Amino acid sequence: MKHQLPKLTYEYNALEPHIDAKTMEIHYTKHHQAYIDKLNALLDKHTQLQNKPLEKLMTDIDTLGLAENDKLVLRNHGGGHLNHTFFWSIMGPTKKVDEDLVSRITKTFGSLDTFKEEFSNAAINRFGSGWAWLVEDETQTLKVYSTPNQDSPYLQGHTPLIGLDVWEHAYYLTYQNRRAEYVKSWWNVLTLI
């Protein structure tokens, strides 16, 4: 099974002024597509893995019998595909608030504002490239953390609930080195809360 770019449910300019159309287009058609191309090339070498869900491949990465180099390709490019597919799906021009998620966040973190502050700090303080996450761990506990590069929460057996790309390619055309400004603005296009 060949992986493909997921269809966006909004136009490139739909998230403006928070995320500009040119950044969306480059991010989606160039960066995300490159992860998919390299993932598919790896899976062409390992046909026994082609029909397994990517989430499962990430969760089981250490038991797949891959050479270290191939494992790294799966981690980086499989993670890149998973992370970006998820990222596009939780953003949009219209809020579709998940009341259950808001309730769980409030119960876990005390308030939505406290959660947003903790999550924003994880995003802003990620050294170099990576992601900030709200995840559900193996005990269904909500946690906030960041990961480097394209590391997916599935590598730890966690399910992502909210994720923010803090690689410079996600924001540089508009925000340059002002990651904190990008993070603050991004809350406006997150549809879930």
NUTOR-998970 format. One record per atom (N, C-alpha, C, O, CB): residue in one letter; x, y, z. Coordinates in pm, whole numbers, plus 50000, padded with zeros to 5 digits. Atoms other than C-alpha are relative to their C-alpha. Glycine has a CB too. Example, Ala and Ser with C-alpha at 12.3 -4.5 7.8 and 13.67 -1.06 7.14 Angstrom:
<pts>
a500894988150000;a512304955050780;a500905012050000;a501945011850066;a499015000350125;s499184988149994;s513674989450714;s499235010950073;s499745022050090;s500415004649858;
</pts>
This chain:
<pts>
m500844988250000;m500005000050000;m500895012550000;m501695014450092;m499045000050122;k499244987650010;k501515033049890;k499335010950084;k498125012750078;k500135004549853;h500514988749924;h501145062250125;h499895012149908;h500715013949818;h500905003250123;q500264988150082;q499765094449975;q499715011950090;q499355010350207;q498834997649902;l500394988149926;l499245130250081;l498524999350033;l497714996349945;l500325012849919;p501424999549967;p495975132750270;p499385012449937;p500075022549920;p499775000150155;k500664988350058;k493445156150113;k499735010350108;k499155007150212;k498684996049929;l500324989249906;l493275189550289;l498525003249992;l497925002449885;l500855012649971;t501424996549998;t489775199750395;t499805015149992;t498695020150012;t499334994650127;y500064985550012;y490575236650346;y501055004449898;y501984996949867;y500235007050138;e499064994550097;e492405258750096;e501275004750070;e501285006750192;e499355011849921;y498724995549944;y496015269550146;y499865013350074;y500555015650174;y501045001349889;n500134986749938;n494875304950234;n498975000550113;n498735011150170;n499625010149895;a501105000349903;a492135293850476;a500435003350142;a499605007350224;a499354986549999;l499534997849864;l494325297850785;l500655013850019;l501195016950125;l501004989250038;e499434986549990;e495485333250709;e499165008350095;e497945006350103;e500075006849860;p498614995550006;p496635355350872;p500954991850088;p502144994950095;p500065014550039;h499205007549902;h497875329551124;h501054991249934;h502194990349981;h499094991550086;i499075007650082;i499475306450867;i499745004149856;i498645002349804;i499844984350021;d500204994650135;d500045321350524;d499914988949895;d500394977849916;d501145009549964;a500265009650107;a499065303950200;a501294994149943;a501344982149915;a499215006649889;k498755005050058;k502635301050066;k500664989850093;k501154979550048;k500975011749972;t499455009749904;t503855284050386;t499204987049995;t499784976249993;t499995005950143;m500835012150006;m500895260050374;m500304991849875;m500464979749882;m498515003750003;e499765007050126;e501525251550010;e501364992950000;e501454981149964;e499925009749883;i498665005949997;i505275245550054;i500074988850103;i500614978050076;i501065010750031;h499975009849891;h504825227150383;h499314987149957;h499834976149977;h499325005850127;y500815011450040;y502155204250241;y500564992849877;y500754980749879;y498575004549973;t499635006450127;t503355198149884;t501474996149992;t501814986949917;t499675009149886;k498565002950008;k507115197949941;k500484992050121;k501004980950105;k500805012949989;h499475006749881;h507955188650301;h499254986950028;h499874976350042;h499905009350122;h500765012149970;h505115164250368;h500194989649889;h500374977849917;h498495003250019;q499835009450111;q505435148850021;q501364993150006;q501454981249974;q499845007249867;a498675006249989;a509165142950078;a500024988950104;a500664978650084;a501055010750035;y500075010749899;y508415123150396;y499324987749941;y499764976449963;y499245004850126;i500745011250059;i505915101850204;i500864992749898;i500894980449896;i498705005149934;d499175006450103;d508295095549914;d501074991150062;d501304980050016;d500665010749911;k498935007849936;k511085083650144;k499444988350080;k500064977750087;k500845009050091;l500675011149932;l508675062750352;l499634989149900;l499884977349925;l498745005050075;n500395009950101;n507325045850038;n501214992649945;n501144980649919;n499245006849887;a498785006750048;a510875038849916;a500474989550100;a500894978650061;a501125010349975;l499645009849897;l511625021750247;l499074987949996;l499524976550003;l499975006550140;l500975011050000;l508425001150232;l500104991649873;l499734979949874;l498585005650014;d499745008050119;d509284990549876;d501094989650026;d501084978949965;d500415009149883;k498935009449962;k512374973850029;k499504989450097;k500054978450103;k501175007550061;h500515008849894;h510344957750308;h498514997449977;h497665002450050;h500245006250143;t501395002050043;t507174945450140;t499144993850110;t497924995550110;t499974991249876;q500775006249891;q506154925750452;q499385010550093;q498495007350171;q500904990750081;l500534989449914;l505474959250622;l498965008749932;l498325017149996;l501125008750048;q500824990750077;q503424975450347;q498545000750042;q497925011350029;q500074996249857;n501425000049967;n499974965350470;n499725002350148;n498575001450191;n499394986949958;k500194997249858;k500524973350837;k499745014850020;k500355023149953;k501244995550083;p500254985849972;p499105005850976;p501295006850047;p502075001150124;p498885001650107;l498784992749966;l501805032051010;l500135002250150;l501235001750204;l500025013449927;e499964998549854;e500855038151374;e500594987650066;e501374988550160;e498605002950055;k499515012849945;k501535001451445;k501494998249969;k502244993350054;k499194988249943;l498575000850033;l504875002651262;l500825008650093;l501915004750136;l500245004249854;m499284991149910;m505915031951478;m500044994350141;m501084994550207;m499365014050000;t500075005749865;t504755015451800;t500944987950012;t501584985950115;t498554995850033;d499225012449998;d506554982951708;d501395001549936;d502024991449905;d499244989149929;i498784997450079;i509634999151546;i501204991650045;i502004987549961;i500355014650008;d498845007349950;d512124980951769;d499904984949982;d500884977750004;d500195003050146;t500185014550016;t510674946551696;t499764995949855;t499384984549829;t498844995350086;l500275003050141;l510374948651316;l501164993149930;l501014988549817;l499675012749928;g498855006550060;g513834934551252;g500695008449893;g501385003049807;g499584987149940;l499364991250098;l514994964751053;l501435003350040;l501745004350159;l499195012949984;a498654995049975;a518624974651019;a499875014250057;a498885021050032;a500874999849869;e500064986949934;e519445006251217;e499735011449902;e498965020549933;e501295002850074;n500214989450098;n519585027750905;n498555000449952;n497975011249939;n500934998149881;d501405000650043;d516155015950787;d499055004050113;d498025010250089;d499664985849950;k500824996049885;k514755020251136;k499985015350012;k498945021250042;k500554993650131;l499924985449995;l515945056351129;l499165006449890;l498505016549914;l501465004549987;v500844995050110;v514275061950791;v498534999050039;v497765008550017;v500274992149868;l501395001649957;l511005048050930;l499655010050108;l498605016350104;l499774985750051;r500234990649890;r511305069051245;r499835014349947;r498895021349985;r501164999550100;n500034986350051;n512005101251053;n498895002449899;n498145012149911;n501335003449937;h500944997450109;h509845097450745;h498614994350027;h497615000249985;h500554994349872;g501315004849954;g507075075550886;g499435009650103;g498245012950099;g500114985850060;g500444990049902;g506925099651179;g499595012949934;g498585018949971;g501105002750101;g500344987850071;g506945129250943;g498644999149933;g497875008749936;g501065003249897;h501305001850065;h503995115150749;h498874999650104;h497865006550089;h500004987049916;l501045000849895;l502005105951061;l499755013650065;l498615017950079;l500414989850107;n500134987349930;n502715138851237;n499305010549915;n498405017449963;n501375005250042;h500604989950086;h501825160550940;h498554996849966;h497715005849964;h500815001549873;t501395003750028;t498685141050851;t499115004050116;t498015009350096;t499894984749973;f500764996249880;f497495146251207;f499905015150012;f498825020450040;f500674994150126;f499944985349989;f498565182951210;f498975006749909;f498235015449953;f501405005049965;w500974993950092;w496515191550899;w498574997650049;w497705006150030;w500184994449857;s501385003749964;s493465173951045;s499445007650119;s498225008350136;s499954985350030;i500504993049880;i493265194351367;i499955015149981;i499635022550073;i500874996550121;m500054985750029;m493505228251199;m498905002849900;m498474994049825;m501375004949947;g500994995950098;g490965247651001;g499525014150029;g499865019950133;g498824990549999;p500494986349982;p489215280850956;p498815001150095;p498455012150136;p499615005649867;t501195000049915;t486235270551173;t500224990750119;t500684979450103;t498744995749919;k499885008249879;k486245257851530;k498974988749999;k497824990749961;k499815008750127;k500885011649980;k484765223251589;k500384994450136;k500974983650145;k500154989149884;v499515002949865;v485285221951964;v499604986050044;v498454981950032;v499455010350099;d500215013349945;d485655187352113;d499775001750151;d500725002750228;d501244990449971;e500364997149860;e483805192452443;e500554989550096;e500934992750208;e498495000950014;d499455010549916;d484945158852580;d501495002450026;d501965001050138;d499794986249935;l498584997249986;l488585167752515;l500215012250090;l501095012050176;l500645002349863;v499884988049915;v488125202352671;v499764996350146;v500475001150234;v498995010949955;s500305004449864;s486585185852979;s501164992150060;s501524994350176;s498734991550001;r498875007949952;r489475161053009;r501215009050027;r501915007250127;r500374989149898;i498894990749982;i492035188952965;i499815008050128;i500745009550208;i500135009549879;t500304991949882;t490335210153231;t500184991850128;t500734996750227;t498575005549992;k499865008749884;k490195180953472;k501474997050030;k501874996850147;k499234987049978;t498595003749982;t493865171953416;t500885011950037;t501735010850125;t500534993749873;f499094988749985;f495455206453401;f499455011350087;f500165020950117;f500345005449865;g500604989849915;g493025226853614;g499215010449924;g498195015249973;g501065006850079;s500724990650086;s491975250053333;s500564999049859;s501674994149838;s500105014650054;l499544999750138;l492215254152960;l501205009449985;l502135006449911;l498855004349906;d498894990450007;d494485284253009;d501304994050053;d502364996349995;d499665012650077;t498815006449945;t496905264253226;t500564989949901;t501774989149881;t499684993050134;f499565009450102;f497015236952963;f500685007349885;f501775003449842;f498814991849948;k499434992750114;k497635262052683;k501375005850034;k502265006149949;k499055011249956;e498704994749958;e500475277552880;e501054988950003;e502164990849955;e499885006650138;e499055011249994;e502115243752945;e500354995049860;e501514992349830;e499424988550085;f499795004750137;f501675232752585;f500865010149923;f501805006249854;f498644997849929;s499234989550070;s502965266152450;s501455000050045;s502365001749963;s499375013850026;n498625000649949;n506025263652675;n500754988249940;n501934989349907;n500004999150153;a499355011750062;a506745228752540;a500395003049856;a501454998849809;a499064987650005;a499734996550140;a506535242452186;a501125010249988;a502035008549907;a498745005549934;i499034989150008;i508565273852245;i501384995450045;i502394999749988;i499545011850086;n498735004149942;n511285256552447;n500624987749935;n501684983149978;n499834997450145;r499405011250074;r511865227552205;r501255005449931;r501155014149845;r498984993749896;f498754995550063;f515505232352109;f500084994049860;f499934981849843;f501244995950086;g499935004750137;g515875229951734;g498624996549947;g497635002649985;g500934987949990;s501255003750067;s513205212951527;s499284989050077;s499904980550140;s500274995449858;g500785010449933;g510385191851663;g498535003650009;g498005011149927;g500544997550137;w501454999149983;w506835190651790;w499665001950147;w500424997750235;w499304987549943;a500624999949866;a504745198752097;a498754991349991;a498064991249889;a499665014750049;w501105009750002;w502115173052193;w499165000550126;w499665002950236;w500554985949982;l500885004849894;l499115166452407;l499694985849959;l499184983349850;l498675008950018;v500195014250033;v498925128652421;v499184993250110;v499024998350221;v501364992949983;e500595009249903;e497015101152591;e500984988350009;e501294981949909;e498534995249957;d499035010849985;d499455075952737;d499284986650012;d498074985749995;d500895002450124;e500565013649996;e498955038552783;e499004998150114;e498274988250113;e501114990050014;t500985000949890;t496925044953104;t498865010149980;t498105012750073;t500695002550136;q501004989950035;q494665070852928;q500205013250075;q499265021250085;q498624994650028;t499664987549933;t496395098853121;t500465010149895;t501215006649804;t501104997950108;l499584989450092;l496825131952937;l501365005450044;l501595007750163;l498955011349995;k498674994649972;k500405144852913;k500385009849891;k499975008549775;k501054988650010;v499434990550095;v502145174252747;v501504997849998;v502144996950103;v499655014850038;y498555000550016;y505665170652609;y500355003949858;y499485005749773;y500544985950034;s499554997550136;s507755178252306;s500934988749957;s501534981850039;s500725013849989;t499115010150056;t509665155352074;t500915006849898;t500525016749836;t499204988349935;p499104994450101;p512675162351853;p499654994949861;p499014984549845;p501464996750034;n500075004250140;n512685160551476;n498584995949962;n497645003449986;n500974988449975;q501345004950035;q509765139551344;q499584988350089;q498754980150050;q499964995749853;d500395010849908;d509535116351644;d498515000850031;d497975011450063;d500825000850132;s501445001149979;s505955104851684;s499714994950142;s500474986950196;s499374990649895;p500405005749871;p504175098752015;p499784984949994;p499894978050096;p498735006850049;y500215014550013;y503435063951878;y501274992250033;y501194980450069;y499524996649858;l498765006749962;l507105055651936;l500004996350148;l500684986850189;l501215008849968;q500105002749856;q506245056752307;q498704992950035;q498394990950153;q500105013050079;g501285006549976;g502905039252266;g498915009950041;g497905005950098;g500154989550106;h500974989649964;h501045072452313;h499205004249877;h499685003349764;h500725012250061;t500884995450107;t498155085752107;t499965015350000;t499615021250102;t498584994150015;p500064985450005;p498395122051991;p498565005149999;p497704999649930;p500755005349877;l501314993549997;l495415144252069;l500085014249943;l499145019049880;l499445000450143;i499694986950058;i496925178151977;i501505000049971;i502294995450054;i499585012050096;g498584999250034;g500225184051798;g500305012849924;g499515017149839;g500424988049917;l499594987650066;l502065215151687;l501414998449943;l502354995250016;l499965012050099;d498735000650070;d504875215151432;d500795012850029;d500335023749997;d499794998149846;v499164988349975;v507675238251547;v501324999349922;v502315005549961;v500305001250150;w498914998950095;w510095231251263;w499895013849936;w498785018849917;w499964988449892;e500054986650060;e511045264451105;e499235000249869;e498645010449835;e501415005049975;h500744999950126;h509505253650774;h498505002350021;h497795005849927;h500224986949925;a501424998149970;a506105255750947;a499625014650018;a498445018150014;a499644992450124;y500364986149966;y506355292951020;y500965010749950;y500685022549967;y499905001250145;y498934990350022;y509505309650887;y499645011449905;y500105022649926;y501194992949947;l500314989450096;l508025329250593;l499295011850066;l499515023250027;l499154994549887;t500724989349932;t505745349050825;t500695004350128;t500805016250155;t498594995650031;y499534996949864;y507375346951167;y501525000250016;y502025004050122;y499434990050095;q498535001149994;q511105342151087;q500424992750128;q500064981050147;q500665014149994;n499535006749878;n512735334751426;n499095002350120;n499484999650234;n501405004850034;r500934996749891;r509685345151633;r499054988250026;r497854989150002;r499195012849966;r500805012149976;r508515310351731;r498875002750098;r497764997850078;r500894988850052;a501044997449899;a506605323052036;a498795006949937;a497655004149975;a500565008750114;e501104993150068;e504535345851812;e499194990249914;e497964990749912;e500545011649912;y500665010450078;y503765316751579;y499144991150089;y497984988350057;y501054991449926;v500745008849909;v502715294651871;v498755007050051;v497675001050053;v500904995750119;k501164992549950;k500435321652012;k498925001349892;k497744999749921;k500435014050047;s500954998350109;s498825327551673;s499344986749960;s498184986549920;s500705006049879;w500505013150042;w498415290151602;w498744995650074;w497914988450018;w501084989750020;w501215003949926;w495795286051875;w498735004249927;w497684998249947;w500025006250140;n501164995250075;n493455305251643;n499554990549890;n498404991349846;n500305013449941;v500375009250107;v493515277651380;v499854985650048;v499454976949971;v501035000549890;l500285013249942;l493395247551613;l498494999150018;l497895007450085;l500764997950137;t501475000649999;t489805236051572;t499424993550125;t498254995750156;t499524992449879;l500565008749896;l489455213051876;l499645007050131;l498755002450203;l500984989350029;i500284993349871;i489495237852167;i499875015149980;i499645022450076;i501124997050104;
</pts>
